[in-house]
Structures are given as structure tokens and as C-alpha cells.
Amino acid sequence: MKFFGTDGIRGKADSFPFDNNTVSLIGYVLAESVNKKGNGILIGRDTRQSGKRILNALTKGINAAGVKVTDLGVLPTPAVAYILKNNSYQAGIVISASHNPYTDNGIKFFSAKGTKFPDATEAKLEKNLVKYIDEKKVLKNGSKIKNCSSKDSQKLVNQYKDFLVSLMPENALKGKKIAIDCANGASYKIAPEVLTKLKANVVVINNKPDGKNINLKCGALHPETVAEVVKKQKCFCGFAFDGDADRVISVDDKGAVRDGDFFLGVVAKYLKDNNKLKNNTLVITVMANLGLLKAVKQEKINVITSKVGDRYVYEDLKKHKAILGGEQSGHIIFKKLLDTGDGQISALQLLNILIKENKSLSEMCSWIKKYPQILINEKVAEKVPLEKLPSTTKVIKQIEKYLGDNGRILVRYSGTENLLRVMLEGQDKKEIKSFALRIVKEAVKEISKIKK
């Protein structure tokens, strides 16, 4: 049994391990592991219809271990991290499957300081969870535990809202029309409120969640939706959040989608030019486009490449004493402000730069020339380690040799699903697509033989 992926536990909401008993055990093992001093465990969630049921099951398990719960309601993932960092709680949980469809759900874990759990902590939790499942442990209700009131929760949520508003000068966005796509997710209330308080003319789409429409043809996975709004309404720029609002994809004034690579390049250059890029270092992941890598190196910015996942970006930020890092997918960490990705913080920081520079986003992105990139996600029967696929490895090496310095290949498995991810970059899109398909075909063939 393996429960933890790249970001907590994720799977089908109506299947193991998201049945009520297993979820209660997850809450129990977390509550068992935390320091007993503090105000209990915080829980936030996105808008999926399964969220309330999972909340109730987690609460039962946490209470059974003698720890109380504060239900923050529907709230962006990073809001929970912020509240933990600035208050005295024992740990935090977010019930969300991020950008996945409503039929999935997940449980993300945060320490008392608001940071994602490291691998070692997750391994310990998993060991205890497996033990209790094997023992068929049944939990008793924590009847003497008094969980926190909704009034207490609202005070904490207001802390986060006030923090976001404080990131820009009063009336900073007056006269600016900004489009946002809330993905029918966790940002559907907060994001419009914050931008409105900053006097922006806000055009909001996909802010009417019904439990099933989260991420449905909208949000960070479909930024073309908000891009159309930007073009039609002649907006200053636009932003598309994902379901739990820990990431954001930007759209410039011309309606061009600008992913996390453009975002990181623009912010890193601005900080360097203003002597604010600590240690002159930017942390990216292996998924970052080769064009970004070459562009920032021309600006003489040091680049650290981490594994995929914002917690790995955070670990490298700490290790190299850097303040800016993130992913192409839109997870951006401004370490001085928060230790995890926050789509709204990112949007506000970018807006700050545009206002200070008195430039459009299209102008600010013009120096970054991205390479054509192909990404294929192929379902596989089993995640066989690549080193056990000799024929596939041989094909990859042949293509790498051909591409040389003008291309790149990344082959890996999804951390949460049985998917093989094949990414290629190069100067000719048609050529790299054929290479990617060749690798996928070889890998699927080898895996199917092993499975038999």
C-alpha cells in the first residue's frame, strides 16, 4: 500500500482510501503524531461535493486522538498555510484534489509552521496508517472534544484576506480592468473580494461552484477561457486559478497565455534589476522550458533545478537561501511571504511589478523566447521503473544525442496517477512530437510485456 504522492494523498472520492473509516484513521494518525500543545488542527477544503463528508470523517479521527478541529470552510490551500504560520495550531489539513475533476479528492498536510510535510514525516504517517488498517482498528467518538466555532474560523479567514490586501498600496489597481477565472473552486469568494478592495474593475468568471463543476473546462488548466475575456473586454491582464488556488496562470493584455515559466522569468529579472533577488538565485523544476533556462542565464541569474512539486521547490529555496521559485504549472513561492505556492499572492506580486514598471505584461514577457514543447500523458498498467525498461531507455538516449543542446527530454511517472509523462523540447514542434510518440509507444510496449 502506498498512500502519499507528490502532494499528500489523492484518489477517487468514492473509493479507498477515501471511505469514511480510512479517512478517520488518517485523521487519527496525524493527530497522534503532532505536538499536543496548541489549538488543535485546522481544516480547509475546496468546493467538491465530497469535501464535507471527508471533513466529518477526518474530524472523527482527530477527535478520537484527543485533538480538536477548527473547520475553516471553503478556503484556498495556501490560506491554511498562512493561518498556521501566524497562529498557534498543531497542524493543518486541506481537503482538495487541486486541479483534478470533482470525482477525485485529496488530503494535503501542513506542519504547525505552515510548511508541507517532508518525505520522512509522510513515511512515518503511512507506516502507522497501514498498521491500523491491517489491525482493522475501529475508532471511538471523541465525545468530550469541543471543536472551534464558525466565529473563530471567520476571524482566521479574515487574517488571510487582510494580508492579501496589504500586499499592494491602497487604490493601487484603480482604473485597471482585471479578469479572473476562479475555476469554480476555493478562490471563488476571496479573489474577487481582494481585487475589489484594491479598487480594480474585476471581471469574474467561473465563480459559481455546485460541487461538480470545479476545474470543469475552466481555471488554470484552461486559461484560454479567461484569455477570451481579456481580449473581448480589453483587460489590463487576467489570471486563472486552479481548484484550490495554490497556483495561477497569467494572461497578458493581448490575450496571450503566460504560464509559470514566463511568470518566474519576469519576476526574477525585476528582482535582480532592483537588487532584491537574494543570492541572485531562481529555483525552477525539471519541467521548466529550455527557453526560460537560457533566458535567465543570459541575465546572469543562477538557476537551481528541483524535482516536480512545490514542496521540493521550497526545500531548495531553503537550502540555497533563495526567495523565489516555482513551476511551469503556476505554483510560485515567494518565500519571504509564504512557504508554499499561493495563486493570489503570485497574482498580486505580478500586478505590483506591472504597476511599478508602468508596463504591460506583454512588454515584460518579450525577452523570454520559449522552445516548442510537447507533453504526452499516457495511462499505463503499472509504474515500472524506467531503469527496468532497457529498450525505452535506449530510444531516449538516441533522441537526446540527436537533440544535443537544442532540446531536452524528461520522462517520469505521475506522483498521483498511473500516468507516464513524456516531455520533449526542441526547435521543431513536429519533430519533437514524433519523438515523444516514439518514446511512449516503446514504453507502453515494454510495460505490457512485463505486466503479462
Residue pairs with C-beta under 8 A, 6 or more apart in sequence:
1 126
1 130
1 133
2 126
3 9
3 17
3 126
3 129
4 122
4 123
4 125
4 126
5 414
5 415
5 416
6 308
6 309
6 414
6 415
6 416
7 98
7 106
7 108
7 116
7 309
7 310
7 311
7 415
7 416
8 94
8 106
8 107
8 108
8 109
9 17
9 26
9 106
9 107
10 97
10 98
10 100
10 104
10 105
10 106
10 107
10 416
11 17
11 18
11 104
11 105
11 106
11 416
12 18
12 103
12 104
12 105
13 48
13 50
13 54
13 97
13 102
13 103
13 104
13 105
14 50
14 103
16 22
17 23
17 26
18 50
18 54
18 105
20 53
20 56
20 57
21 57
21 138
22 133
23 54
23 57
23 58
23 61
23 107
24 57
24 58
24 60
24 61
24 64
24 139
25 61
25 129
25 132
25 133
25 137
25 139
26 58
26 61
26 107
26 125
26 129
27 41
27 57
27 58
27 59
27 60
27 61
27 62
27 64
27 65
27 93
28 61
28 62
28 64
28 65
28 132
28 139
29 61
29 125
29 128
29 129
29 132
30 41
30 61
30 62
30 91
30 93
30 109
30 125
31 41
31 61
31 62
31 64
31 65
31 66
31 67
31 90
31 91
32 65
32 128
33 121
33 124
33 125
33 128
34 41
34 67
34 90
34 91
34 112
35 90
35 112
36 66
36 67
36 90
37 90
38 88
38 89
38 90
38 112
39 68
39 70
39 87
39 88
39 89
39 90
39 148
40 62
40 67
40 68
40 69
40 70
40 89
40 90
40 147
40 148
41 62
41 67
41 68
41 69
41 70
41 89
41 90
41 91
41 92
41 93
42 69
42 70
42 72
42 80
42 83
42 84
42 89
42 91
42 92
42 93
42 156
43 55
43 58
43 59
43 69
43 70
43 71
43 72
43 80
43 92
43 93
43 94
43 95
44 72
44 73
44 74
44 75
44 76
44 77
44 79
44 80
44 92
44 93
44 94
44 95
44 186
45 51
45 52
45 54
45 55
45 73
45 74
45 75
45 94
45 95
45 96
45 186
46 74
46 77
46 94
46 95
46 96
46 97
46 185
46 186
46 214
46 243
46 244
47 74
47 184
47 185
47 186
47 188
47 209
47 211
47 214
47 243
48 95
48 96
48 97
48 102
48 105
48 211
48 214
48 243
49 102
49 211
49 212
50 102
50 105
51 74
51 95
51 96
51 105
54 95
54 105
54 107
55 71
55 95
58 69
58 93
58 95
58 107
59 69
59 71
59 147
60 139
60 141
60 142
61 139
62 68
62 69
62 142
63 69
63 141
63 142
63 145
63 147
64 139
64 140
64 141
64 142
65 142
66 142
66 145
67 90
67 145
68 145
68 146
68 147
68 148
69 145
69 147
69 148
70 89
70 147
70 148
70 152
70 153
70 156
71 147
71 148
71 150
71 153
72 79
72 80
72 83
72 153
72 156
72 157
73 150
73 153
73 157
74 186
74 188
74 189
74 209
75 94
75 157
75 160
75 186
75 190
76 186
76 187
76 190
76 244
76 245
76 246
76 342
76 343
76 344
77 94
77 96
77 98
77 108
77 186
77 244
77 245
77 246
77 340
78 245
78 246
78 338
78 340
78 341
78 342
78 343
78 344
78 345
79 157
79 160
79 190
80 92
80 93
80 94
80 110
80 114
81 92
81 110
81 114
81 115
81 338
81 339
81 340
81 342
82 114
82 159
82 160
82 163
82 338
82 342
83 89
83 92
83 114
83 156
83 157
83 159
83 160
84 91
84 92
84 110
84 111
84 112
84 113
84 114
85 113
85 114
85 338
85 339
86 159
87 156
87 159
88 112
89 112
90 112
91 109
91 110
91 111
91 112
92 109
92 110
92 111
92 114
93 107
93 108
93 109
93 110
94 107
94 108
94 110
94 244
95 105
95 106
95 107
95 108
96 105
96 106
96 108
96 186
96 243
96 244
97 104
97 105
97 106
97 243
98 106
98 242
98 243
98 244
98 246
98 247
99 183
99 215
99 219
99 220
99 221
99 242
99 243
99 247
100 106
100 215
100 243
101 214
101 215
101 216
102 211
102 212
102 213
102 214
102 215
102 216
106 416
108 116
109 116
109 117
109 121
109 122
109 125
110 116
110 117
110 340
111 117
111 121
113 339
114 338
114 339
114 340
115 311
115 314
115 339
115 340
116 310
116 311
116 314
116 340
117 125
117 311
118 311
118 315
160 190
161 190
161 193
161 194
164 190
164 194
164 344
164 345
164 348
165 194
165 197
165 198
167 337
167 345
167 348
167 349
167 352
168 198
168 348
168 351
168 352
168 355
170 198
171 198
171 199
172 198
172 199
172 351
172 352
172 355
173 195
173 198
173 199
173 200
173 351
173 355
174 199
174 200
175 199
175 201
176 200
176 201
176 236
176 351
177 200
177 201
177 203
177 233
177 234
177 235
177 236
178 195
178 200
178 201
178 202
178 203
178 235
178 236
178 237
178 238
178 239
178 351
179 202
179 203
179 204
179 205
179 226
179 229
179 230
179 233
179 235
179 237
179 238
179 239
179 251
180 187
180 191
180 192
180 195
180 202
180 203
180 204
180 205
180 226
180 238
180 239
180 240
180 241
180 347
181 205
181 206
181 218
181 219
181 222
181 223
181 225
181 226
181 229
181 238
181 239
181 240
181 241
182 188
182 191
182 192
182 204
182 205
182 206
182 207
182 219
182 241
182 245
183 206
183 214
183 215
183 218
183 219
183 220
183 240
183 241
183 242
183 243
183 245
184 206
184 207
184 208
184 209
184 210
184 213
184 214
184 215
184 216
184 218
184 219
184 243
185 209
185 214
185 215
185 219
185 241
185 242
185 243
185 244
185 245
186 243
186 244
186 245
187 241
187 245
187 343
187 344
188 206
188 207
188 208
188 209
189 207
190 245
190 344
191 204
191 241
191 245
191 344
192 202
192 204
192 207
194 344
194 348
195 202
196 202
203 229
203 233
203 235
205 218
205 225
205 226
205 229
206 213
206 218
206 219
206 225
214 243
215 221
215 242
215 243
217 225
218 225
218 240
219 225
219 240
219 241
219 242
219 243
220 240
220 241
220 242
220 247
220 248
220 249
220 329
220 330
220 343
221 242
222 240
223 238
223 240
223 249
223 251
223 257
223 259
224 257
225 240
226 238
226 239
226 240
226 251
227 238
227 251
227 255
227 256
227 257
228 255
229 235
229 238
230 237
230 238
230 251
230 252
230 253
230 255
231 254
231 255
235 253
236 253
236 354
236 360
237 250
237 251
237 252
237 253
237 351
237 354
237 360
237 361
238 250
238 251
239 248
239 249
239 250
239 251
239 343
239 347
240 248
240 249
240 251
241 247
241 248
241 343
241 344
242 248
242 330
242 343
245 342
245 343
245 344
246 310
246 331
246 340
246 341
246 342
246 343
247 260
247 327
247 329
247 330
247 331
247 332
247 341
247 343
247 346
248 263
248 330
248 332
248 343
248 344
248 346
248 347
249 257
249 258
249 259
249 260
249 330
250 257
250 258
250 259
250 262
250 263
250 347
250 350
250 361
251 257
251 258
251 361
252 258
252 360
252 361
252 362
252 365
253 360
253 361
253 362
254 362
256 362
256 365
258 361
258 365
259 328
259 329
259 330
260 326
260 327
260 328
260 329
260 330
260 331
260 332
261 284
261 288
261 289
261 291
261 292
261 328
261 368
261 370
262 292
262 365
262 368
262 370
263 326
263 330
263 332
263 346
263 350
264 282
264 284
264 288
264 292
264 296
264 324
264 325
264 326
264 332
265 292
265 295
265 296
265 365
265 367
265 368
266 350
266 353
266 361
266 364
266 365
266 368
267 324
267 332
267 349
267 350
267 353
268 277
268 282
268 296
268 299
268 301
268 324
269 296
269 299
269 301
269 367
270 353
270 357
270 364
271 277
271 323
271 324
272 280
272 299
272 301
277 301
277 323
277 324
278 321
278 322
278 323
279 302
279 320
279 321
279 322
280 300
280 301
280 302
281 301
281 302
281 303
281 304
281 320
281 321
281 322
282 296
282 301
282 302
282 303
282 304
282 322
282 324
282 325
283 303
283 304
283 305
283 306
283 313
283 316
283 317
283 320
283 322
283 324
283 325
283 326
283 333
284 292
284 293
284 303
284 304
284 305
284 306
284 313
284 325
284 326
284 327
285 305
285 306
285 307
285 308
285 309
285 312
285 313
285 326
285 327
285 328
286 305
286 306
286 307
286 308
286 410
286 412
287 308
287 327
287 328
287 329
287 410
287 423
288 305
288 327
288 328
289 328
289 370
289 371
289 373
289 425
290 371
290 407
290 408
290 425
291 368
291 369
291 370
291 371
291 425
292 368
292 370
293 303
295 367
295 368
295 369
296 303
297 303
304 316
304 320
304 322
304 325
306 312
306 313
306 315
306 316
306 325
308 327
308 412
308 415
309 415
310 326
310 327
310 331
310 333
310 340
310 341
311 340
313 325
313 326
313 327
313 331
313 333
313 341
314 325
314 333
314 335
314 339
314 340
316 322
316 325
317 323
317 324
317 325
317 333
317 335
318 335
322 335
323 334
323 335
323 336
324 332
324 333
324 334
324 335
325 332
325 333
325 335
326 332
326 333
326 341
326 346
327 341
330 341
330 343
330 346
331 341
332 341
332 342
332 345
332 346
333 339
333 340
333 341
334 342
334 345
334 346
334 349
337 345
337 349
338 345
350 361
353 364
354 360
354 361
354 364
357 364
371 407
371 425
371 426
371 427
372 425
372 426
372 427
372 428
372 429
372 432
373 423
373 424
373 425
373 432
374 422
374 423
374 424
374 425
374 429
374 432
374 433
374 436
375 421
375 422
375 423
375 436
376 421
376 422
376 423
376 436
376 437
376 440
377 414
377 419
377 420
377 421
378 419
378 420
378 422
378 440
378 443
378 444
379 418
379 419
379 420
380 413
380 418
380 419
380 420
380 443
380 444
380 447
381 418
381 447
381 448
381 451
382 418
382 447
382 450
382 451
383 413
383 418
383 420
384 446
384 447
384 450
386 392
386 393
386 411
387 393
388 450
389 442
389 443
389 446
389 447
390 446
391 442
391 445
391 446
392 411
392 439
392 442
392 443
392 446
395 438
395 439
395 442
396 409
396 411
396 439
399 409
399 424
399 435
399 438
399 439
400 407
400 409
403 409
403 426
406 426
406 427
407 424
407 425
407 426
407 427
407 432
408 423
408 424
408 425
408 426
409 422
409 423
409 424
409 435
409 439
410 421
410 422
410 423
410 424
411 420
411 421
411 422
411 423
411 439
411 443
412 420
412 421
413 419
413 420
413 421
414 420
414 421
420 440
420 443
420 444
420 447
422 436
422 439
422 440
422 443
423 436
424 432
424 433
424 435
424 436
424 439
425 432
426 432
426 435
